[in-house]
């Protein structure tokens, strides 16, 4: 495979082919293991798709090829769940609401990634730093920590979708309404936060300026808050469908811990290095969980 760095347009074509190929191979794996329980089949297919994307990442020396996996594969899994679950055991309305939220969230997040991706000439700064620090062991770290680990996290998050669509039989109830409110609210928070950040970066005149207005004045990382809240919304849908399936709590708990204890400290450390006055902002604005509008230390 030609590993020369292609243009941005060609990069997206490469990415699209990689994901179509990954989904195709995953479907073959799912067919081979079709006699296994559905959750096992999904897990196996998910790992196979991850391995395929890793192969493309390695071939192009760019781990950022995997970045879209977080938002693309949940859509694929949800479609597969709808097909394999028909006729549904639970309410059709719940399945449609969950699927609609996943589709909206996934398409929006993928679009947000795409408009900021510089193509195969660009790689996330975290991967670049990790590649420098791990040297010859980088691709082992990339496989385990940057490909398989996020795949497992998303799979744990998707346990809620699996339960809500495939396993849960409880009729629609007030918890579904709460779940819908939380989920839609989370997507809107992410959307507004990303739009505010995009506009700020595009219009700022001082390269060292920091966004501290709008949602970014209530939380230093409102996009992460929205992302975690989205998975808690999915969890609520699951508990509305099957109240005793407490295993679904693992997904949103793991997501929240990842963002709060790993992703945010990493970004804050970089911000402090590049913008020393960011330290004052850290004292005034909470890391992820927002304070009320108008409140500031």
Backbone as CSV, one residue per row, in Angstrom:
resi,resn,N_x,N_y,N_z,CA_x,CA_y,CA_z,C_x,C_y,C_z
1,UNK,0.845,-1.197,0.000,0.000,0.000,0.000,0.880,1.246,0.000
2,UNK,0.510,2.230,-0.826,1.279,3.464,-0.918,1.087,4.275,0.353
3,UNK,2.178,4.550,1.038,2.075,5.259,2.306,2.485,6.719,2.197
4,UNK,2.640,7.228,0.952,2.915,8.649,0.804,1.718,9.451,1.302
5,UNK,1.974,10.602,1.898,0.903,11.410,2.468,0.029,12.001,1.366
6,UNK,-1.240,11.629,1.301,-2.124,12.147,0.260,-2.737,13.487,0.652
7,UNK,-3.467,14.101,-0.293,-4.162,15.346,-0.019,-5.305,15.091,0.953
8,UNK,-5.934,16.186,1.418,-7.033,16.047,2.377,-8.205,15.296,1.751
9,UNK,-8.532,15.628,0.500,-9.638,14.943,-0.177,-9.346,13.463,-0.325
10,UNK,-8.141,13.148,-0.766,-7.761,11.751,-0.923,-7.702,11.055,0.432
11,UNK,-7.332,11.808,1.456,-7.284,11.250,2.811,-8.659,10.774,3.259
12,UNK,-9.688,11.574,2.970,-11.046,11.176,3.329,-11.491,9.957,2.527
13,UNK,-11.049,9.870,1.289,-11.375,8.699,0.472,-10.721,7.452,1.057
14,UNK,-9.471,7.590,1.465,-8.762,6.475,2.106,-9.479,6.060,3.383
15,UNK,-9.876,7.051,4.175,-10.575,6.788,5.435,-11.900,6.073,5.187
16,UNK,-12.649,6.536,4.182,-13.940,5.922,3.864,-13.766,4.478,3.424
17,UNK,-12.777,4.227,2.575,-12.514,2.859,2.114,-12.111,1.980,3.290
18,UNK,-11.278,2.524,4.180,-10.834,1.761,5.351,-12.016,1.335,6.210
19,UNK,-12.947,2.250,6.435,-14.096,1.938,7.289,-15.080,1.005,6.599
20,UNK,-15.266,1.168,5.302,-16.129,0.241,4.562,-15.527,-1.159,4.582
21,UNK,-14.219,-1.224,4.418,-13.527,-2.511,4.458,-13.644,-3.132,5.845
22,UNK,-13.478,-2.306,6.882,-13.571,-2.797,8.262,-14.959,-3.341,8.564
23,UNK,-15.991,-2.611,8.141,-17.366,-3.067,8.368,-17.628,-4.347,7.593
24,UNK,-17.116,-4.425,6.363,-17.304,-5.628,5.555,-16.682,-6.858,6.197
25,UNK,-15.442,-6.732,6.662,-14.767,-7.854,7.325,-15.471,-8.199,8.634
26,UNK,-15.960,-7.179,9.341,-16.689,-7.415,10.590,-17.971,-8.199,10.328
27,UNK,-18.648,-7.904,9.225,-19.867,-8.640,8.872,-19.555,-10.101,8.569
28,UNK,-18.428,-10.340,7.924,-18.002,-11.718,7.658,-17.754,-12.443,8.977
29,UNK,-17.075,-11.769,9.900,-16.816,-12.362,11.217,-18.120,-12.639,11.950
30,UNK,-19.060,-11.708,11.862,-20.355,-11.892,12.519,-21.089,-13.096,11.940
31,UNK,-20.979,-13.293,10.643,-21.635,-14.446,10.005,-20.986,-15.754,10.455
32,UNK,-19.672,-15.752,10.546,-18.955,-16.963,10.965,-19.353,-17.367,12.385
33,UNK,-19.534,-16.381,13.245,-19.858,-16.647,14.654,-21.343,-16.441,14.955
34,UNK,-22.184,-16.559,13.935,-23.613,-16.240,14.069,-24.355,-17.118,15.061
35,UNK,-23.815,-18.302,15.386,-24.501,-19.193,16.328,-24.238,-18.808,17.788
36,UNK,-23.322,-17.888,18.006,-23.024,-17.430,19.359,-24.100,-16.436,19.812
37,UNK,-24.199,-16.177,21.124,-25.121,-15.128,21.600,-24.825,-13.799,20.912
38,UNK,-25.865,-13.015,20.673,-25.736,-11.786,19.895,-24.676,-10.838,20.451
39,UNK,-24.628,-10.681,21.759,-23.660,-9.754,22.350,-22.228,-10.200,22.054
40,UNK,-21.992,-11.509,22.058,-20.672,-12.036,21.723,-20.338,-11.753,20.263
41,UNK,-21.312,-11.942,19.406,-21.112,-11.709,17.974,-20.741,-10.248,17.725
42,UNK,-21.461,-9.345,18.385,-21.172,-7.914,18.238,-19.765,-7.602,18.738
43,UNK,-19.400,-8.165,19.879,-18.073,-7.928,20.436,-16.963,-8.427,19.526
44,UNK,-17.138,-9.627,18.978,-16.133,-10.190,18.070,-16.004,-9.335,16.816
45,UNK,-17.146,-8.980,16.230,-17.134,-8.154,15.019,-16.495,-6.795,15.292
46,UNK,-16.756,-6.257,16.456,-16.194,-4.967,16.860,-14.671,-5.040,16.934
47,UNK,-14.158,-6.103,17.528,-12.712,-6.282,17.636,-12.073,-6.488,16.268
48,UNK,-12.751,-7.229,15.408,-12.237,-7.460,14.053,-12.158,-6.143,13.286
49,UNK,-13.218,-5.338,13.384,-13.223,-4.034,12.708,-12.099,-3.145,13.237
50,UNK,-11.873,-3.198,14.540,-10.789,-2.413,15.139,-9.434,-2.854,14.603
51,UNK,-9.250,-4.167,14.482,-7.988,-4.696,13.954,-7.750,-4.231,12.518
52,UNK,-8.817,-4.176,11.733,-8.693,-3.717,10.346,-8.285,-2.247,10.308
53,UNK,-8.953,-1.418,11.116,-8.606,0.005,11.150,-7.179,0.197,11.657
54,UNK,-6.772,-0.622,12.616,-5.393,-0.538,13.098,-4.410,-0.824,11.969
55,UNK,-4.719,-1.806,11.140,-3.842,-2.138,10.012,-3.686,-0.942,9.071
56,UNK,-4.775,-0.237,8.830,-4.720,0.956,7.984,-3.959,2.078,8.684
57,UNK,-4.153,2.219,9.980,-3.415,3.230,10.744,-1.912,2.976,10.646
58,UNK,-1.549,1.717,10.786,-0.136,1.337,10.715,0.425,1.574,9.316
59,UNK,-0.357,1.207,8.300,0.097,1.358,6.920,0.355,2.817,6.562
60,UNK,-0.468,3.705,7.105,-0.317,5.133,6.805,0.391,5.895,7.919
61,UNK,0.886,5.147,8.916,1.618,5.755,10.028,0.832,6.902,10.656
62,UNK,-0.465,6.660,10.875,-1.331,7.723,11.387,-2.459,7.117,12.221
63,UNK,-2.326,7.191,13.533,-3.334,6.646,14.438,-4.649,7.414,14.370
64,UNK,-4.612,8.645,13.885,-5.835,9.450,13.790,-6.862,8.851,12.833
65,UNK,-6.458,7.883,12.020,-7.430,7.178,11.185,-8.494,6.506,12.041
66,UNK,-8.128,6.184,13.274,-9.073,5.509,14.168,-10.066,6.473,14.802
67,UNK,-9.774,7.764,14.822,-10.553,8.722,15.614,-12.050,8.684,15.333
68,UNK,-12.429,8.483,14.078,-13.853,8.474,13.722,-14.567,7.217,14.214
69,UNK,-13.810,6.205,14.607,-14.404,4.933,15.035,-15.376,5.139,16.189
70,UNK,-15.016,6.051,17.088,-15.812,6.326,18.293,-17.253,6.680,17.951
71,UNK,-17.459,7.399,16.850,-18.803,7.866,16.494,-19.433,7.100,15.337
72,UNK,-18.623,6.407,14.553,-19.153,5.674,13.390,-19.692,4.301,13.784
73,UNK,-18.905,3.551,14.530,-19.273,2.167,14.835,-20.549,2.050,15.667
74,UNK,-20.825,2.945,16.634,-22.108,2.846,17.338,-23.317,2.900,16.407
75,UNK,-23.222,3.664,15.322,-24.318,3.705,14.349,-24.467,2.344,13.682
76,UNK,-23.342,1.755,13.294,-23.362,0.437,12.645,-23.931,-0.617,13.590
77,UNK,-23.486,-0.595,14.840,-23.975,-1.566,15.823,-25.469,-1.390,16.062
78,UNK,-25.930,-0.153,16.131,-27.354,0.111,16.358,-28.203,-0.413,15.208
79,UNK,-27.754,-0.191,13.978,-28.473,-0.718,12.812,-28.523,-2.240,12.870
80,UNK,-27.391,-2.845,13.229,-27.341,-4.306,13.340,-28.299,-4.804,14.416
81,UNK,-28.379,-4.085,15.520,-29.295,-4.464,16.601,-30.748,-4.392,16.148
82,UNK,-31.096,-3.349,15.422,-32.474,-3.210,14.934,-32.845,-4.349,13.996
83,UNK,-31.911,-4.717,13.130,-32.179,-5.788,12.161,-32.314,-7.132,12.860
84,UNK,-31.373,-7.434,13.748,-31.366,-8.747,14.399,-32.431,-8.868,15.484
85,UNK,-32.934,-7.739,15.969,-33.929,-7.768,17.049,-35.362,-7.818,16.534
86,UNK,-35.525,-7.721,15.237,-36.886,-7.669,14.691,-37.505,-9.061,14.614
87,UNK,-38.767,-9.241,15.054,-39.638,-8.247,15.698,-39.179,-7.952,17.131
88,UNK,-39.336,-6.718,17.527,-38.841,-6.259,18.819,-39.631,-6.859,19.974
89,UNK,-38.924,-7.123,21.079,-39.598,-7.589,22.291,-40.170,-6.419,23.088
90,UNK,-39.501,-5.270,22.995,-39.937,-4.083,23.729,-40.652,-3.100,22.825
91,UNK,-40.999,-1.920,23.343,-41.723,-0.911,22.573,-40.927,-0.400,21.365
92,UNK,-41.601,-0.290,20.231,-40.968,0.242,19.026,-40.521,1.687,19.239
93,UNK,-41.328,2.460,19.971,-41.006,3.867,20.190,-39.661,4.026,20.883
94,UNK,-39.401,3.188,21.892,-38.117,3.285,22.597,-36.964,2.977,21.643
95,UNK,-37.125,1.938,20.846,-36.076,1.571,19.893,-35.809,2.705,18.908
96,UNK,-36.869,3.354,18.464,-36.721,4.465,17.521,-36.055,5.670,18.176
97,UNK,-36.421,5.946,19.425,-35.819,7.078,20.138,-34.325,6.851,20.370
98,UNK,-33.991,5.655,20.833,-32.586,5.327,21.076,-31.792,5.381,19.775
99,UNK,-32.332,4.774,18.730,-31.647,4.750,17.435,-31.499,6.152,16.862
100,UNK,-32.552,6.949,16.992,-32.495,8.321,16.493,-31.448,9.146,17.204
101,UNK,-31.354,8.969,18.520,-30.350,9.708,19.297,-28.933,9.272,18.921
102,UNK,-28.733,7.968,18.752,-27.423,7.462,18.343,-27.045,8.018,16.973
103,UNK,-28.000,8.013,16.043,-27.736,8.513,14.693,-27.387,9.999,14.716
104,UNK,-28.185,10.775,15.425,-27.942,12.221,15.528,-26.580,12.485,16.150
105,UNK,-26.325,11.848,17.275,-25.052,12.022,17.977,-23.879,11.601,17.092
106,UNK,-23.986,10.430,16.457,-22.883,9.897,15.666,-22.573,10.724,14.435
107,UNK,-23.605,11.125,13.709,-23.398,11.939,12.506,-22.802,13.294,12.880
108,UNK,-23.327,13.904,13.933,-22.832,15.219,14.349,-21.377,15.156,14.786
109,UNK,-21.053,14.142,15.598,-19.693,14.024,16.108,-18.710,13.693,14.983
110,UNK,-19.139,12.854,14.044,-18.281,12.516,12.915,-18.030,13.740,12.041
111,UNK,-19.076,14.529,11.823,-18.923,15.768,11.055,-17.967,16.728,11.752
112,UNK,-18.100,16.835,13.059,-17.228,17.737,13.813,-15.777,17.282,13.722
113,UNK,-15.570,15.965,13.735,-14.211,15.435,13.562,-13.703,15.737,12.154
114,UNK,-14.549,15.506,11.159,-14.134,15.647,9.766,-13.738,17.078,9.417
115,UNK,-14.484,18.045,9.920,-14.170,19.428,9.549,-12.895,19.934,10.215
116,UNK,-12.463,19.247,11.253,-11.228,19.653,11.914,-10.032,18.786,11.574
117,UNK,-10.277,17.704,10.816,-9.183,16.781,10.488,-8.387,17.319,9.314
118,UNK,-7.084,17.365,9.453,-6.233,17.869,8.382,-5.849,16.828,7.366
119,UNK,-6.445,15.644,7.452,-6.088,14.571,6.534,-4.946,13.741,7.079
120,UNK,-4.412,12.868,6.249,-3.350,11.969,6.687,-2.031,12.693,6.927
121,UNK,-2.002,13.979,6.579,-0.826,14.781,6.902,-0.874,15.244,8.353
122,UNK,-2.039,15.057,8.981,-2.235,15.525,10.359,-2.442,14.339,11.295
123,UNK,-1.878,14.444,12.483,-2.102,13.441,13.525,-2.288,14.163,14.857
124,UNK,-3.227,13.687,15.653,-3.511,14.292,16.953,-2.214,14.481,17.747
125,UNK,-2.087,15.654,18.376,-0.860,15.979,19.105,-0.542,14.976,20.205
126,UNK,-1.573,14.366,20.762,-1.342,13.373,21.816,-0.641,12.146,21.253
127,UNK,-1.021,11.759,20.040,-0.384,10.613,19.400,1.061,10.943,19.022
128,UNK,1.268,12.160,18.549,2.622,12.587,18.174,3.544,12.537,19.389
129,UNK,3.077,13.072,20.507,3.888,13.062,21.738,4.147,11.640,22.219
130,UNK,3.111,10.803,22.133,3.253,9.416,22.577,4.221,8.655,21.680
131,UNK,4.173,8.954,20.390,5.076,8.289,19.453,6.530,8.646,19.759
132,UNK,6.759,9.892,20.153,8.113,10.323,20.500,8.595,9.663,21.791
133,UNK,7.686,9.540,22.760,8.084,9.024,24.076,8.221,7.506,24.119
134,UNK,7.496,6.801,23.257,7.528,5.328,23.289,8.448,4.724,22.236
135,UNK,8.853,5.526,21.255,9.816,5.062,20.260,9.383,3.806,19.524
136,UNK,10.230,2.768,19.525,9.928,1.555,18.755,8.722,0.769,19.273
137,UNK,8.277,1.086,20.470,7.129,0.371,21.037,5.803,1.077,20.754
138,UNK,5.876,2.157,19.980,4.677,2.979,19.782,3.502,2.200,19.220
139,UNK,3.739,1.356,18.218,2.595,0.701,17.574,1.959,-0.365,18.453
140,UNK,2.720,-0.896,19.397,2.116,-1.788,20.391,1.218,-0.965,21.310
141,UNK,1.726,0.202,21.724,0.940,1.114,22.561,-0.291,1.597,21.804
142,UNK,-0.109,1.903,20.522,-1.229,2.369,19.701,-2.311,1.305,19.588
143,UNK,-1.899,0.067,19.360,-2.870,-1.025,19.238,-3.656,-1.206,20.528
144,UNK,-2.935,-1.287,21.641,-3.589,-1.585,22.918,-4.306,-0.377,23.517
145,UNK,-3.625,0.774,23.516,-4.163,1.936,24.215,-4.976,2.896,23.384
146,UNK,-4.685,2.977,22.074,-5.346,3.969,21.229,-6.348,3.363,20.259
147,UNK,-6.354,2.039,20.159,-7.336,1.365,19.309,-8.247,0.450,20.137
148,UNK,-7.651,-0.561,20.773,-8.465,-1.545,21.496,-9.147,-0.947,22.727
149,UNK,-8.427,-0.137,23.484,-9.015,0.425,24.710,-10.247,1.286,24.422
150,UNK,-10.187,2.232,23.477,-11.404,2.991,23.163,-12.524,2.117,22.616
151,UNK,-12.162,1.088,21.852,-13.186,0.172,21.335,-13.922,-0.512,22.475
152,UNK,-13.173,-0.954,23.476,-13.792,-1.598,24.641,-14.693,-0.608,25.377
153,UNK,-14.235,0.636,25.517,-15.043,1.652,26.195,-16.365,1.885,25.471
154,UNK,-16.296,2.036,24.153,-17.517,2.259,23.373,-18.423,1.034,23.447
155,UNK,-17.829,-0.146,23.425,-18.621,-1.373,23.543,-19.364,-1.396,24.875
156,UNK,-18.680,-1.001,25.945,-19.335,-0.943,27.256,-20.468,0.078,27.249
157,UNK,-20.242,1.203,26.579,-21.306,2.194,26.456,-22.489,1.667,25.667
158,UNK,-22.196,0.855,24.651,-23.250,0.318,23.790,-24.042,-0.808,24.453
159,UNK,-23.600,-1.267,25.627,-24.405,-2.242,26.370,-25.784,-1.665,26.677
160,UNK,-25.832,-0.361,26.897,-27.113,0.299,27.168,-28.024,0.237,25.950
161,UNK,-27.459,0.454,24.781,-28.241,0.411,23.541,-28.714,-1.015,23.274
162,UNK,-27.829,-1.971,23.497,-28.174,-3.389,23.335,-29.340,-3.765,24.241
163,UNK,-29.283,-3.328,25.485,-30.344,-3.655,26.440,-31.644,-2.953,26.088
164,UNK,-31.557,-1.688,25.725,-32.762,-0.907,25.425,-33.490,-1.419,24.189
165,UNK,-32.739,-1.850,23.170,-33.355,-2.282,21.912,-33.642,-3.777,21.895
166,UNK,-32.681,-4.568,22.328,-32.764,-6.022,22.131,-33.305,-6.777,23.342
167,UNK,-32.905,-6.361,24.528,-33.165,-7.175,25.714,-34.331,-6.683,26.562
168,UNK,-34.499,-5.383,26.654,-35.521,-4.818,27.535,-36.932,-5.018,27.014
169,UNK,-37.856,-5.328,27.910,-39.253,-5.572,27.514,-40.242,-4.667,28.247
170,UNK,-39.763,-3.869,29.173,-40.663,-3.037,29.970,-41.348,-1.981,29.092
171,UNK,-42.637,-1.722,29.316,-43.349,-0.687,28.543,-42.729,0.693,28.756
172,UNK,-43.058,1.615,27.874,-42.583,2.991,28.003,-43.011,3.563,29.352
173,UNK,-42.123,4.339,29.972,-42.406,4.894,31.291,-41.711,6.245,31.445
174,UNK,-41.863,6.847,32.617,-41.322,8.186,32.837,-39.798,8.241,32.730
175,UNK,-39.144,7.109,33.008,-37.688,7.087,32.903,-37.240,7.272,31.450
176,UNK,-38.074,6.806,30.509,-37.774,7.036,29.091,-37.786,8.529,28.776
177,UNK,-38.734,9.243,29.353,-38.815,10.687,29.135,-37.589,11.389,29.700
178,UNK,-37.168,10.961,30.893,-35.962,11.528,31.494,-34.744,11.214,30.627
179,UNK,-34.682,9.975,30.148,-33.561,9.562,29.297,-33.494,10.399,28.026
180,UNK,-34.638,10.620,27.414,-34.687,11.421,26.191,-34.251,12.856,26.465
181,UNK,-34.723,13.408,27.570,-34.364,14.783,27.932,-32.862,14.918,28.160
182,UNK,-32.294,13.982,28.906,-30.857,14.009,29.198,-30.043,13.841,27.920
183,UNK,-30.451,12.893,27.085,-29.693,12.597,25.869,-29.730,13.753,24.880
184,UNK,-30.916,14.268,24.624,-31.042,15.403,23.704,-30.289,16.615,24.254
185,UNK,-30.424,16.847,25.556,-29.701,17.952,26.177,-28.197,17.800,26.021
186,UNK,-27.712,16.572,26.165,-26.276,16.309,26.037,-25.781,16.595,24.622
187,UNK,-26.546,16.160,23.634,-26.153,16.407,22.241,-26.141,17.900,21.942
188,UNK,-27.129,18.613,22.467,-27.183,20.062,22.260,-25.998,20.762,22.925
189,UNK,-25.629,20.306,24.118,-24.471,20.882,24.809,-23.212,20.680,23.973
190,UNK,-23.010,19.462,23.473,-21.853,19.186,22.626,-21.861,20.047,21.372
191,UNK,-23.033,20.153,20.759,-23.163,20.923,19.521,-22.822,22.389,19.742
192,UNK,-23.409,22.973,20.780,-23.169,24.393,21.076,-21.709,24.624,21.464
193,UNK,-21.163,23.736,22.293,-19.771,23.882,22.729,-18.817,23.819,21.538
194,UNK,-19.029,22.859,20.648,-18.159,22.728,19.478,-18.295,23.926,18.543
195,UNK,-19.521,24.420,18.393,-19.732,25.589,17.533,-19.061,26.823,18.120
196,UNK,-19.193,27.012,19.427,-18.550,28.155,20.081,-17.030,28.084,19.934
197,UNK,-16.473,26.890,20.105,-15.026,26.726,19.982,-14.568,26.963,18.545
198,UNK,-15.310,26.421,17.589,-14.959,26.578,16.178,-14.974,28.055,15.781
199,UNK,-15.999,28.771,16.215,-16.114,30.198,15.903,-14.990,30.992,16.557
200,UNK,-14.675,30.640,17.803,-13.613,31.335,18.539,-12.263,31.153,17.852
201,UNK,-11.934,29.928,17.494,-10.643,29.639,16.858,-10.545,30.337,15.500
202,UNK,-11.643,30.364,14.782,-11.651,30.973,13.448,-11.470,32.492,13.515
203,UNK,-12.018,33.119,14.556,-12.040,34.586,14.614,-10.996,35.213,15.529
204,UNK,-10.337,34.427,16.369,-9.422,35.032,17.336,-8.217,35.674,16.636
205,UNK,-7.787,36.796,17.179,-6.636,37.509,16.638,-5.375,37.211,17.443
206,UNK,-5.563,36.922,18.720,-4.438,36.572,19.587,-4.345,35.050,19.671
207,UNK,-3.269,34.448,19.162,-3.148,32.981,19.186,-3.091,32.387,20.591
208,UNK,-2.794,33.231,21.587,-2.723,32.751,22.970,-4.028,32.966,23.734
209,UNK,-5.034,33.526,23.058,-6.323,33.780,23.707,-6.997,32.467,24.084
210,UNK,-7.773,32.502,25.167,-8.469,31.314,25.669,-9.966,31.587,25.690
211,UNK,-10.733,30.642,25.215,-12.189,30.777,25.220,-12.711,30.584,26.643
212,UNK,-13.342,31.623,27.177,-13.908,31.537,28.529,-15.289,32.184,28.577
213,UNK,-16.002,32.102,27.465,-17.351,32.651,27.380,-18.316,31.553,26.942
214,UNK,-19.604,31.834,27.080,-20.599,30.838,26.704,-20.503,29.617,27.597
215,UNK,-20.672,28.446,27.019,-20.559,27.210,27.799,-19.158,27.029,28.362
216,UNK,-18.180,27.613,27.671,-16.790,27.492,28.110,-16.492,28.391,29.308
217,UNK,-17.462,29.195,29.696,-17.335,29.976,30.916,-17.922,29.264,32.117
218,UNK,-18.667,28.179,31.846,-19.232,27.355,32.923,-18.430,26.073,33.161
219,UNK,-17.705,25.656,32.124,-16.903,24.440,32.206,-15.708,24.599,31.270
220,UNK,-14.537,24.134,31.706,-13.369,24.230,30.826,-13.468,23.249,29.667
221,UNK,-14.277,22.212,29.849,-14.421,21.197,28.807,-15.896,20.801,28.671
222,UNK,-16.748,21.721,28.223,-18.183,21.416,28.125,-18.504,20.354,27.086
223,UNK,-17.643,20.217,26.077,-17.862,19.167,25.079,-17.706,17.785,25.706
224,UNK,-16.750,17.647,26.605,-16.579,16.374,27.307,-17.740,16.120,28.268
225,UNK,-18.212,17.181,28.897,-19.379,17.037,29.769,-20.576,16.533,28.963
226,UNK,-20.781,17.105,27.781,-21.876,16.656,26.923,-21.706,15.216,26.488
227,UNK,-20.475,14.828,26.174,-20.217,13.456,25.729,-20.520,12.449,26.840
228,UNK,-20.041,12.719,28.032,-20.314,11.816,29.156,-21.808,11.751,29.459
229,UNK,-22.461,12.899,29.426,-23.893,12.953,29.715,-24.695,12.176,28.683
230,UNK,-24.242,12.186,27.436,-24.911,11.407,26.390,-24.959,9.928,26.765
231,UNK,-23.842,9.397,27.206,-23.800,7.972,27.553,-24.610,7.672,28.810
232,UNK,-24.711,8.645,29.712,-25.602,8.466,30.864,-27.056,8.456,30.407
233,UNK,-27.365,9.244,29.381,-28.717,9.222,28.818,-29.055,7.868,28.221
234,UNK,-28.095,7.281,27.502,-28.298,5.940,26.951,-28.515,4.926,28.073
235,UNK,-27.776,5.107,29.153,-27.910,4.224,30.310,-29.316,4.315,30.906
236,UNK,-29.865,5.518,30.955,-31.224,5.701,31.479,-32.253,5.007,30.593
237,UNK,-32.067,5.067,29.283,-32.949,4.332,28.368,-32.906,2.839,28.686
238,UNK,-31.706,2.347,28.936,-31.531,0.930,29.240,-32.231,0.547,30.538
239,UNK,-32.079,1.372,31.564,-32.721,1.086,32.849,-34.236,1.228,32.761
240,UNK,-34.702,2.081,31.858,-36.145,2.190,31.632,-36.689,0.913,31.012
241,UNK,-35.856,0.266,30.184,-36.278,-0.961,29.502,-36.089,-2.193,30.368
242,UNK,-35.033,-2.201,31.181,-34.717,-3.362,32.020,-34.080,-2.860,33.315
243,UNK,-34.884,-2.535,34.324,-34.398,-1.870,35.544,-33.319,-2.620,36.315
244,UNK,-33.240,-3.937,36.162,-32.292,-4.712,36.954,-30.969,-4.973,36.228
245,UNK,-30.817,-4.442,35.025,-29.581,-4.643,34.262,-28.534,-3.603,34.677
246,UNK,-28.049,-3.744,35.898,-27.124,-2.744,36.439,-25.759,-2.754,35.746
247,UNK,-25.469,-3.803,34.997,-24.190,-3.894,34.301,-24.006,-2.731,33.330
248,UNK,-25.128,-2.150,32.869,-25.031,-1.051,31.899,-24.399,0.197,32.512
249,UNK,-24.343,0.272,33.829,-23.725,1.423,34.495,-22.222,1.483,34.250
250,UNK,-21.634,0.334,33.922,-20.183,0.277,33.724,-19.747,1.215,32.601
251,UNK,-20.532,1.260,31.526,-20.173,2.079,30.373,-20.025,3.556,30.689
252,UNK,-21.084,4.216,31.152,-20.963,5.652,31.435,-19.993,5.968,32.567
253,UNK,-19.865,5.066,33.540,-18.885,5.297,34.611,-17.470,5.295,34.031
254,UNK,-17.189,4.314,33.172,-15.867,4.222,32.545,-15.589,5.439,31.667
255,UNK,-16.606,5.864,30.906,-16.452,7.046,30.045,-16.126,8.282,30.886
256,UNK,-16.883,8.479,31.946,-16.696,9.654,32.798,-15.308,9.656,33.428
257,UNK,-14.870,8.499,33.886,-13.535,8.398,34.490,-12.445,8.694,33.464
258,UNK,-12.614,8.188,32.243,-11.624,8.433,31.194,-11.457,9.925,30.935
259,UNK,-12.576,10.608,30.723,-12.499,12.027,30.392,-12.002,12.860,31.576
260,UNK,-12.511,12.545,32.767,-12.198,13.378,33.929,-10.772,13.161,34.446
261,UNK,-10.322,11.900,34.442,-9.029,11.602,35.055,-7.886,11.438,34.055
262,UNK,-8.190,11.326,32.768,-7.133,11.126,31.771,-7.122,12.254,30.731
263,UNK,-8.211,12.376,29.996,-8.236,13.329,28.876,-8.096,14.778,29.333
264,UNK,-8.884,15.171,30.333,-8.861,16.565,30.784,-7.512,16.959,31.397
265,UNK,-6.931,16.164,32.315,-5.610,16.539,32.842,-4.549,16.656,31.746
266,UNK,-4.645,15.799,30.720,-3.674,15.843,29.631,-3.775,17.159,28.853
267,UNK,-5.019,17.565,28.563,-5.234,18.817,27.834,-4.856,20.016,28.699
268,UNK,-5.242,19.978,29.969,-4.917,21.084,30.874,-3.404,21.274,30.999
269,UNK,-2.686,20.177,31.049,-1.224,20.248,31.154,-0.632,20.926,29.922
270,UNK,-1.162,20.583,28.770,-0.679,21.196,27.526,-1.033,22.681,27.469
271,UNK,-2.251,23.002,27.912,-2.678,24.400,27.916,-1.802,25.237,28.851
272,UNK,-1.451,24.691,29.998,-0.593,25.409,30.944,0.795,25.663,30.360
273,UNK,1.255,24.718,29.587,2.580,24.851,28.983,2.591,25.924,27.901
274,UNK,1.502,25.991,27.129,1.439,26.938,26.010,0.889,28.299,26.423
275,UNK,0.033,28.293,27.456,-0.616,29.525,27.903,-0.578,29.587,29.435
276,UNK,0.464,30.161,30.006,0.625,30.195,31.471,-0.555,30.821,32.208
277,UNK,-1.253,31.777,31.569,-2.386,32.421,32.245,-3.595,31.491,32.348
278,UNK,-3.487,30.299,31.770,-4.566,29.313,31.872,-4.740,28.847,33.320
279,UNK,-3.672,28.976,34.110,-3.730,28.551,35.514,-4.807,29.309,36.276
280,UNK,-4.946,30.603,36.002,-5.972,31.401,36.663,-7.360,30.931,36.260
281,UNK,-7.507,30.552,34.999,-8.795,30.060,34.508,-9.173,28.754,35.198
282,UNK,-8.176,27.929,35.480,-8.429,26.666,36.162,-8.976,26.899,37.568
283,UNK,-8.598,28.016,38.173,-9.095,28.333,39.509,-10.531,28.853,39.469
284,UNK,-10.914,29.443,38.352,-12.217,30.093,38.246,-13.299,29.200,37.638
285,UNK,-12.901,28.306,36.738,-13.875,27.504,35.991,-13.625,26.024,36.257
286,UNK,-14.654,25.252,36.619,-14.471,23.822,36.890,-14.045,23.049,35.649
287,UNK,-13.407,21.915,35.875,-12.845,21.138,34.772,-13.909,20.639,33.802
288,UNK,-14.951,19.985,34.315,-15.940,19.390,33.414,-17.371,19.669,33.843
289,UNK,-17.690,19.395,35.089,-19.061,19.581,35.560,-19.333,21.077,35.736
290,UNK,-20.243,21.653,34.968,-20.408,23.111,34.930,-21.000,23.694,36.198
291,UNK,-20.607,24.915,36.494,-21.261,25.650,37.574,-22.406,26.469,36.971
292,UNK,-23.308,26.994,37.785,-24.461,27.742,37.267,-24.025,28.962,36.464
293,UNK,-24.799,29.347,35.439,-24.486,30.545,34.661,-24.380,31.774,35.564
294,UNK,-23.376,32.581,35.322,-23.196,33.792,36.110,-22.316,33.600,37.327
295,UNK,-22.083,32.325,37.701,-21.246,32.051,38.876,-19.801,31.884,38.432
296,UNK,-18.904,32.526,39.131,-17.482,32.392,38.818,-16.674,32.733,40.055
297,UNK,-15.717,31.904,40.374,-14.907,32.138,41.571,-14.045,33.394,41.405
